[in-house]
Amino acid sequence: MRMRITTACQFETKRGKRASLLLNYKLCTTMPGRVVVDQANPGSHLTRIPIPGINTATDSSQASIRGKVIQKGPLVSLGDEDFVLKAVIEEEESVQRSSSRNMSINVILFGGLAKDFSEAVSRGEVVVVTGFTVGKSPTAHKDQLHPCNLLLSGDDACLYVLRSLPPSVSRSPAASKRSSTSKVSKSAKVSKYTYVPLNELKPGAVVNVYGVVVFFKQPYKTRGTDYCSSLKITDQSNQKVGCNIFCERLEDHPKIFQLGDIIRMHRVKTQAFGGSINLLNTFGFSVVTFDGRPESTVVPRTSSKSFHFEPEDKQTVEELRTWAANQDLLPTTPRIHLSSVQPQSYFDLTCQLLWKAPVDGTCILLKVWDGTRCVHPLQDFSVEASVIEGPFSLSRERSDLAVNILVFDNHAEIARQLKPGAYLRIYNLHATTGTSSVPCSSGGSGQNQLAFHLHGGTSYGRGVRVLPDDSPDIQELRRVVESYPDDDNDFNLNDSAIMEIWGTPPETLVCVCSHSPPERRCGHALQQVTLAEVKQSGPDQLFHVNAQLKSYQPRHLYQALKLHCPKCRVIQEIPDDDFLSETFLEASKAPGHIADPWLLSKSILLPGDGPKSPGRTLSIHLSKELFGESKSKDLIYVTGATLEDVCQLAAAYQYILPVTASGGSASLMDLSAPFLFRGNKRYYGCKQCSQVSVKELKVGGSEEINEEFIAEALGIKLLQYGLLLKLELQQGRDTLEVFLWRDAETFFQVSLEDVAANQEAQNKISKTMDFLCPPGRSMAEHPWLDLCLTTYTVKEDDGLKHVCYQVCQTSTTTTPP
């Protein structure tokens, strides 16, 4: 009988839990001490996975990996009893004969496991790994190893080292006893984590921190494969620090549900940026969050199977809660229910998802409720039963209380993953009235009806999050919703039965107009050519082609909108609301005094956000010239205003001009921000081409005040809105990348100025692109496009000239259904 003596030493990992490094000695005779029978293969009860078969979907809970150590890196200390070590293991030869790809993989070990591996394991030895997690390797393109890596930490992490001893080696009972004693002694050692106050952070270090969340954005998809969470935290030092967290899986991001939540992060890297310290997750990153309300139970929120949490951690959380409550960091406004929502407001909604249905590639319809009734008339939409996920048939009580939410752009991807019955928190939801791009089921325009939109982008923390079942925020909501019946007894039909009753397919959720393929608007007498002929041509030529749209970039409209100067040709991104809010907030803190004789001024003292927050002064200035012409509401100047203030004033006045005080005179803010507001529209100026001077406007009796007139009077060169798309055309086996830029307004038949400010205009472009490039459809279902292309040259950074292609004088057409 084959037998094996196993000696085990236990030690602390990065989360303070015990992991095991087992040194296995194969023996052929029974020896005193700890004896394991018929277990020469460690982890034999687990499924062995070859290294080439590892991927991010691998279930590591029932798996083991075996390989030979071919590289062993140095032991790196990250703090007191906290280590990390990187090694590379290689698949055994028997498997290599059948596969030659991804044979070697990086293994990252943390804590005491890394230290013991450094001391006990040598290159060339065979190891078996269990209790690992699989991550994406950020160095795969450099080291040409497996695209994944193995992370070892926590209770379940285990690494066996196989060593064959010569038959002459024996072991006495005393030695076995000493080994057992050594094991107990070592396991009694507990690693303590050191947490750095936020005001003591230095750039270039890997640290552990605690903090109170004072700002956060829900995870959003980056242009790569990761999701990104952005947040800002503070602690008793009153230092505010920004954090960016990149993880491929949504469940690995911090579970933050409201301002004031407590967050603990292990192994974040400090970076200097813009004169301040930012935090970024790095190898071994782990995060735990807690409810920030002092009265709630201290319950860690994390997706990790094992994590370090001691009485000291509970005490730290409670101290931060108490401190934050005394600093007015927790939200003071009560939760908004559907019954108290007012038109044109933005609010956070806690609700339950009843069902969902796709509208198009960039919009999802959610049917939700919170147990209260909205008092305003609501827009309703007809959807095809076959696309609904969830119970389409609702009880009369639930149906009367439920509302529709249209989720747009980047949030639609998250919404597709939501499951009916889940409890949600939707952040920065807009209660809006007016015409919607989605037709009402009643056939009306919905002009005076309320609709709920979750707009694209991440400004103001906009997003949607699933609340855990034990969240204290949903306990009351659960009691309310569970008091209603699930469905009516007299309408208990499944989808197939509903289809039989209707006899014909139900109304589908489509645009009010049906699209036709693009038509050329040029008058060129040219013959159609192939894409291959276009690619072989030179610059400054025009071509007519007939092709299909295979793909386009970017997929999200807000990434395609740009600002450009028609004079100097500069193209720049449109600032997001977070940047603008910060810019206006800083300007509002020091409004100063304006004494220009051509202005009439009035100041208002606004209260602060809390008892300990100082108030601020908002000043409104009117031009005496305009006042005399009875045009006082056509243009006002404001100082000390936040972005929210300006947007509210824009609803009452035609044009709003934010200014600051400089030497007692009015001065414009930096042109990185809009210099002029009109309703929802914002106007920007070119920094290079503008000669700014704030002076009194001279207006004739019949002269119209508009943005061009105001910009010219101020010496500002207006930036124009543009839309930049890269289209991949296909014609048989040939493909060609072309740009849509100069004639984007002609192509979509919409004003880009309206697109930047109007959801309906944005939806028109999104629906057009979904028609031209239907998501999830084969190329055979893509329409053929009749396009006019122009060729031109650009000079790249390498100094060489390259031929590019652009769509011109082409527009999409719409015909009544």
C-alpha angles and dihedrals in degrees: 000000000000113000136180135202111216122198115194133194122190125206144158124286127200092283094047095255128127120260127176133235105194121197108202121202117192111218132179098208134055111263131191117254129043106357125185114195123213094357104112087132108062114222092016090154088062129079111257112223120199113234093245089057095059118113138155090268093058113128100228095182092082100027140090132195123209126194148132121266107242099163132029120186129205123278109256120202116218096178142308107352090340118121142162130201132181123210136167124223126192131212118254120264095251091064094040091064090064098038133032102180129089093359095151128053137187117246117200116198125192139199121350090346089065091048095050092045089054091053101038109033128071133192113274096033121124118239136185117212125203135165092036131144124223121231136174112266112235091196099052094108091052105041095032090225130131113316089235132055134208118240118202119197141112136041096314098048112112134166123189121201114203115214126170113214123203115256091249092066112100135173128218127219089246092055090050090050091050089051091052091049091049091053093054092047093051095046090055091066112099124198116225119210119225117219120202120217110240094242091058097055116127124195119260098030133117108226146165117236144180122206149158115248111239097166135014144168122208114247112282132190116262125208088263129051097285134090117225129215119196121195143153123219138186138186140189089300088066089229113142117213129185121225132197118193122190119192131155094220122059092217091062092063122096113276099233117164105167145004111281095039114140119238131193119194128187122201104008120158121232118226132182113232129163093348095307139084121259129187125226128183117247139174112326093016115167130175136194126182134195136196107266098214112109094222096054125095117261100249119159116232114209142127092223116114091218132020141162115261122158134168088265089061092052090051091050091051092049092049091051091048092053093046093048092049089056092048097056090242094133118084110265099192115093121245114276116236125197089252092064101040116127126204118267092018130128118218145153115255128202108199147139122257112233100177141331137210134187117246097184139317094298104033135062125187115221122194107206141159139188100197095264130096123242107230095210127083108265133213114240129196135207117231135181111259092222093065097048117107111203136025106330091186110072130181115260092250094051093044091054092053099041123100134194123242122193111211115199141199117332093010091058089072091056091044091056089063095052118110123219111254093035120130112236141191112208114196126212094002112180121224102203138171129207140062116338127207087231112075119241117244089236090059093240127122095249089227095150097030128098122244131181118226130183099200125210123266131049103261116141090012091294113183148090129265134186112234118220118248092248095052110130088219093070101042094091091040091052092052090052099046094044090057090069123078117255096231143347116276091222094052105047099139130142124226095266091052091050090052091052092051093050092047090196128055113274123247112289127224102250139145115278088245127046118228129237123199116274118279128209114246094191126105097218116139094219133143119234114260135192125258089246090060091049091053091052094052131095131240130288097037135123126223139181114218137174111212146138127250107243098177143333140207139253098029094200118070096217089062092054097052113096141172119233138177115230090206106049094019093229115158120203140171121261108249114244123236093255091062092043093048090053092046094051093042092055091047091049093057092068108028094157126192125298116203102172106149093221093062131081110209137199125179130204126194109223121200121246126250093261144003092277096042116095119235124244137219122244114195127193120199127195126198112243088213092056092041090057091049090052089246098114092130094050093078134007131177119221134193129187092027127142121216089260090053092052093049091052093048090049089067091062103035130049098229129016120198113191112209139171131214119258117174091337093307132101115262131180122247119247111296090238083086127055111276093200138034129198115176106301092342123100127196126208132194132218112251093206099048102036127096099192121207123158110214140143115292116237108213127180121219095260098028114119121230112224139146094272092052093048094046092050092049090052094046092246126145105218118233115224128220117247137181119219120193130166110213125196109210123198130200112173105306095340122094131186131187114222134172130234109205121109096048099032093122091051091047095053097028092227135111111253088211086062091045090058091054108025129070092201092058090047091051091052091059093044092051091047091054091047089054094048094042107023110204114240094010129121120249089253088068095050113102121244113249126214103212141175113217131191126198126216140158131248129190112234128206090265089064094246124122119237130192115239133184132221136186111240140175092008128123138180116241131212127206128190114263 
